[in-house]
Amino acid sequence: MKRKINCETARNFSVLKALEKLGHFPNRTTEKEAWFLSPFRSETQASFKVSRTKNRWYDHGEGVGGNVIDLVSRILKCSIQDTLEFLSDSIPINIIEQQHQWDTTAINIMTAAHIEIIKVQEIIHPALIQYVKLRGISVMIARTYCKEVWYRYKDTQYFTIGLRNAKNGWELRNKIFKNSSSPKFYTYIQNNNKRLILLEGMFDLLSLATLDQELLNTSDILVLNSIAFIKAIERHIPKYESIHLYLDNDKAGERASDYLVKKYKHVIDKRESYKNHKDLNDFICHEQRKQI
């Protein structure tokens, strides 16, 4: 067992090595900095920068940054003590219950081209059922839109909740990490309706289905799976009489919403309905906690 480290020592731990340990590798590197796909969301263009000289990170998409302790504790959603244990390797981080047989490596984004889908089925695994319930989603709703997806990455098998995109790639989520298989693309559910619901991610879709299933039943649905696909989906907008936007309440979501609302008269920004929350899932989780 290795010696435990304190916060002062941990801050000197390389941000790059911590990201590598978490399964993140740079898209491009220079002498002074390295650029990554953000570990906090799905994206196709690297907006997450690490200063190699200052050993600090900065996420341009959210406008936040910090040291290696801030980074690890945020990615793993764990305490400072667990973060120190992760950096020192003194003991494994006990983020999840062992009986659920989850992988504890906490890989957030894997190389999509190296992911091999090996099985797709109805959601039945107890750990995945628990996960969707923790996110305020019923199993019935999750099964309506998603599948249980097993895949292989570097000789290890994983299982996740999967949302298929329009090019037959998958958005993959479980309690520990999020990633996607190749090709990365948006999800488009067409029911030949005159209204389009535009959402940012998988759990926004499941959350809106929880709040208003009839709305989704009478609409076409487009899930971006990455805010970077805003330009790509514009070709669909003229097909509809109205577009309802349910994007995140962050800088990227605000920019995308403002862009579409200003450009198209029939686009309606619906973020007011969850204005004090990061996104739809944050909203429904908050509402459900109030009822307990």
C-alpha positions as CSV (number, residue, x, y, z in Angstrom):
1,M,0.0,0.0,0.0
2,K,1.3,3.4,-1.0
3,R,1.7,6.3,1.4
4,K,-1.4,8.6,1.4
5,I,-0.8,12.2,0.2
6,N,-2.2,15.5,1.4
7,C,-3.8,18.3,-0.6
8,E,-0.5,20.2,-0.9
9,T,1.3,17.2,-2.3
10,A,-1.7,16.2,-4.5
11,R,-1.8,19.6,-6.3
12,N,1.6,18.8,-7.8
13,F,0.3,15.6,-9.4
14,S,0.2,16.0,-13.2
15,V,-3.2,16.9,-14.6
16,L,-2.2,15.1,-17.8
17,K,-1.4,11.9,-15.9
18,A,-4.6,12.1,-13.9
19,L,-6.6,12.4,-17.1
20,E,-4.7,9.5,-18.6
21,K,-5.5,7.4,-15.5
22,L,-9.2,8.3,-16.1
23,G,-9.1,7.2,-19.7
24,H,-8.8,10.6,-21.4
25,F,-6.1,11.3,-24.0
26,P,-5.4,14.6,-25.8
27,N,-6.6,15.4,-29.3
28,R,-3.6,17.6,-29.9
29,T,-0.5,18.6,-27.9
30,T,1.9,21.5,-28.1
31,E,5.0,22.4,-26.0
32,K,2.9,24.4,-23.5
33,E,-0.6,22.9,-23.6
34,A,-2.8,19.9,-24.5
35,W,-6.3,19.9,-25.8
36,F,-8.9,17.3,-24.9
37,L,-12.6,16.5,-25.5
38,S,-14.3,17.7,-22.4
39,P,-14.7,15.0,-19.7
40,F,-17.9,16.7,-18.5
41,R,-20.0,16.4,-21.7
42,S,-20.1,14.9,-25.2
43,E,-18.5,17.0,-27.9
44,T,-16.7,16.6,-31.2
45,Q,-14.3,19.6,-31.0
46,A,-11.8,19.7,-28.1
47,S,-12.5,22.7,-25.8
48,F,-10.8,21.4,-22.7
49,K,-7.2,22.8,-22.2
50,V,-4.4,21.7,-19.9
51,S,-1.5,24.0,-19.3
52,R,1.6,21.9,-19.2
53,T,3.7,24.7,-17.7
54,K,1.2,25.6,-14.9
55,N,-0.3,22.2,-14.4
56,R,-3.8,23.7,-14.5
57,W,-6.9,22.9,-16.6
58,Y,-9.6,25.1,-18.2
59,D,-12.8,24.1,-19.8
60,H,-13.7,26.7,-22.4
61,G,-17.2,25.3,-22.9
62,E,-18.2,26.0,-19.3
63,G,-15.7,28.7,-18.4
64,V,-14.4,26.9,-15.4
65,G,-11.0,25.5,-14.4
66,G,-8.7,24.6,-11.6
67,N,-6.1,22.2,-10.2
68,V,-5.9,18.4,-10.4
69,I,-7.9,17.9,-7.2
70,D,-10.8,20.0,-8.5
71,L,-10.7,18.0,-11.7
72,V,-10.7,14.5,-10.3
73,S,-13.3,15.2,-7.6
74,R,-15.6,16.7,-10.3
75,I,-15.1,13.9,-12.8
76,L,-15.6,11.1,-10.3
77,K,-18.2,13.1,-8.2
78,C,-16.4,12.1,-5.1
79,S,-15.0,13.6,-1.9
80,I,-11.6,15.3,-1.5
81,Q,-10.5,12.3,0.6
82,D,-11.5,9.9,-2.2
83,T,-9.7,12.1,-4.7
84,L,-6.5,12.0,-2.7
85,E,-6.8,8.2,-2.5
86,F,-7.3,8.0,-6.3
87,L,-4.1,10.2,-6.8
88,S,-2.0,8.3,-4.4
89,D,-3.3,4.8,-5.2
90,S,-3.3,4.1,-1.5
91,I,-6.7,2.2,-1.7
92,P,-9.3,1.9,-4.5
93,I,-12.0,4.4,-4.5
94,N,-15.3,2.9,-3.2
95,I,-17.6,4.9,-5.5
96,I,-20.0,2.0,-6.1
97,E,-21.3,-1.1,-4.4
98,Q,-19.3,-4.2,-5.4
99,Q,-22.4,-6.4,-5.9
100,H,-23.3,-4.3,-8.9
101,Q,-20.1,-5.5,-10.6
102,W,-19.4,-2.0,-12.1
103,D,-16.0,-1.2,-13.4
104,T,-14.4,1.4,-11.0
105,T,-11.9,2.8,-13.5
106,A,-14.3,5.7,-14.2
107,I,-13.4,6.1,-17.8
108,N,-15.6,9.0,-19.0
109,I,-14.8,9.1,-22.7
110,M,-13.1,6.3,-24.6
111,T,-11.8,6.4,-28.1
112,A,-15.1,5.8,-30.1
113,A,-13.4,4.0,-32.9
114,H,-12.0,1.4,-30.5
115,I,-15.4,0.5,-28.9
116,E,-16.9,-2.8,-30.1
117,I,-20.6,-3.3,-29.5
118,I,-21.1,-6.9,-28.6
119,K,-24.7,-7.1,-27.4
120,V,-27.9,-4.9,-27.4
121,Q,-31.0,-5.9,-25.5
122,E,-33.8,-4.6,-23.3
123,I,-32.7,-2.9,-20.1
124,I,-32.6,-5.7,-17.5
125,H,-29.4,-5.4,-15.5
126,P,-30.1,-4.4,-11.8
127,A,-27.3,-1.8,-11.7
128,L,-28.7,0.0,-14.8
129,I,-32.2,-0.1,-13.5
130,Q,-31.0,1.4,-10.3
131,Y,-29.1,4.1,-12.2
132,V,-32.1,5.3,-14.2
133,K,-34.2,5.4,-11.1
134,L,-31.5,7.5,-9.4
135,R,-31.8,9.9,-12.3
136,G,-35.6,10.2,-11.7
137,I,-36.5,8.0,-14.7
138,S,-38.9,5.0,-14.7
139,V,-37.6,1.8,-16.2
140,M,-40.6,1.8,-18.6
141,I,-39.6,5.2,-20.0
142,A,-35.9,4.2,-20.3
143,R,-36.9,1.0,-22.1
144,T,-39.1,3.0,-24.5
145,Y,-36.1,5.0,-25.9
146,C,-33.0,3.2,-24.8
147,K,-31.3,-0.2,-24.7
148,E,-28.9,-2.1,-22.5
149,V,-25.7,-2.0,-24.5
150,W,-22.7,-4.3,-23.8
151,Y,-19.4,-3.4,-25.5
152,R,-15.7,-4.2,-25.4
153,Y,-12.9,-1.7,-25.0
154,K,-9.3,-2.8,-24.7
155,D,-10.2,-6.4,-23.8
156,T,-12.6,-5.3,-21.1
157,Q,-16.4,-5.6,-21.3
158,Y,-18.7,-2.8,-20.1
159,F,-22.5,-2.4,-19.9
160,T,-24.5,0.8,-20.2
161,I,-27.7,2.5,-21.1
162,G,-27.5,3.2,-24.8
163,L,-29.3,5.6,-27.1
164,R,-28.9,4.9,-30.8
165,N,-28.1,7.8,-33.1
166,A,-29.1,8.3,-36.8
167,K,-26.0,6.7,-38.1
168,N,-26.3,3.6,-35.8
169,G,-23.6,4.8,-33.3
170,W,-24.5,4.8,-29.6
171,E,-24.5,7.3,-26.8
172,L,-23.4,5.2,-23.8
173,R,-24.1,6.1,-20.1
174,N,-23.9,4.4,-16.7
175,K,-23.3,5.6,-13.2
176,I,-19.5,5.9,-13.6
177,F,-18.8,7.2,-17.1
178,K,-20.2,8.4,-20.4
179,N,-18.9,7.9,-23.9
180,S,-20.1,7.1,-27.4
181,S,-19.4,4.6,-30.1
182,S,-18.5,5.5,-33.7
183,P,-19.9,7.2,-35.6
184,K,-20.9,10.1,-33.3
185,F,-24.1,11.7,-34.5
186,Y,-27.5,13.1,-33.4
187,T,-30.6,11.0,-32.7
188,Y,-33.6,11.7,-34.9
189,I,-37.0,10.1,-34.1
190,Q,-39.5,10.9,-36.9
191,N,-43.2,10.5,-36.3
192,N,-44.4,12.7,-39.2
193,N,-45.5,15.5,-36.9
194,K,-45.4,19.2,-37.5
195,R,-43.6,20.0,-34.3
196,L,-39.9,19.2,-33.5
197,I,-38.6,18.8,-29.9
198,L,-34.9,19.6,-29.8
199,L,-33.0,18.2,-26.8
200,E,-29.3,18.2,-25.9
201,G,-28.7,14.7,-24.4
202,M,-30.1,11.3,-23.6
203,F,-31.3,12.1,-20.1
204,D,-33.0,15.3,-21.4
205,L,-35.1,13.1,-23.6
206,L,-35.9,10.7,-20.8
207,S,-36.7,13.6,-18.5
208,L,-39.1,15.3,-20.9
209,A,-40.8,11.9,-21.4
210,T,-41.2,11.8,-17.6
211,L,-42.7,15.3,-17.5
212,D,-44.8,15.2,-20.7
213,Q,-45.0,11.9,-22.6
214,E,-48.0,13.2,-24.7
215,L,-45.8,16.1,-26.0
216,L,-43.2,13.6,-27.3
217,N,-45.9,11.3,-28.7
218,T,-47.2,14.2,-30.8
219,S,-43.8,15.5,-31.9
220,D,-40.7,14.5,-33.9
221,I,-37.7,14.3,-31.6
222,L,-34.1,15.3,-32.2
223,V,-31.4,14.7,-29.6
224,L,-28.1,16.5,-30.4
225,N,-25.9,14.2,-28.4
226,S,-23.4,17.1,-28.7
227,I,-24.0,20.8,-28.9
228,A,-21.5,20.8,-31.8
229,F,-24.3,19.3,-34.0
230,I,-26.4,22.5,-33.9
231,K,-25.3,23.5,-37.4
232,A,-25.8,20.0,-38.8
233,I,-29.4,19.8,-37.7
234,E,-30.4,23.1,-39.2
235,R,-31.4,21.4,-42.5
236,H,-34.4,19.8,-40.6
237,I,-35.8,23.0,-39.1
238,P,-37.7,24.3,-42.2
239,K,-39.7,21.0,-42.3
240,Y,-41.6,22.0,-39.1
241,E,-44.2,24.5,-38.1
242,S,-42.7,24.9,-34.6
243,I,-39.4,23.9,-32.9
244,H,-39.2,23.6,-29.1
245,L,-35.7,23.9,-27.6
246,Y,-34.8,22.2,-24.4
247,L,-31.1,22.8,-24.2
248,D,-28.9,23.1,-21.1
249,N,-28.8,26.2,-18.9
250,D,-25.1,26.8,-19.5
251,K,-23.1,29.1,-21.7
252,A,-23.1,26.6,-24.6
253,G,-26.8,26.0,-24.4
254,E,-27.5,29.7,-24.1
255,R,-25.4,30.5,-27.2
256,A,-27.1,27.7,-29.3
257,S,-30.6,28.7,-28.2
258,D,-30.0,32.4,-28.9
259,Y,-28.6,31.5,-32.3
260,L,-31.6,29.4,-33.4
261,V,-34.3,31.7,-31.9
262,K,-32.8,34.8,-33.7
263,K,-32.4,33.0,-37.0
264,Y,-35.8,31.2,-37.1
265,K,-39.1,32.8,-36.2
266,H,-40.8,29.4,-35.4
267,V,-38.1,28.3,-32.8
268,I,-39.2,28.6,-29.2
269,D,-36.7,28.5,-26.3
270,K,-38.3,26.4,-23.5
271,R,-35.5,26.8,-20.9
272,E,-37.6,29.1,-18.8
273,S,-39.5,26.1,-17.5
274,Y,-36.4,24.9,-15.8
275,K,-34.5,28.2,-15.5
276,N,-33.0,27.5,-12.0
277,H,-31.6,24.2,-13.0
278,K,-28.7,23.0,-15.2
279,D,-31.0,20.9,-17.4
280,L,-34.2,18.9,-17.5
281,N,-32.8,16.0,-15.5
282,D,-31.6,18.3,-12.8
283,F,-35.1,19.8,-12.7
284,I,-37.0,16.5,-12.3
285,C,-34.5,15.2,-9.7
286,H,-35.0,18.3,-7.7
287,E,-38.8,18.1,-8.0
288,Q,-38.9,14.5,-6.9
289,R,-36.7,15.2,-3.9
290,K,-39.2,17.8,-2.8
291,Q,-41.9,15.2,-2.7
292,I,-40.0,12.9,-0.4
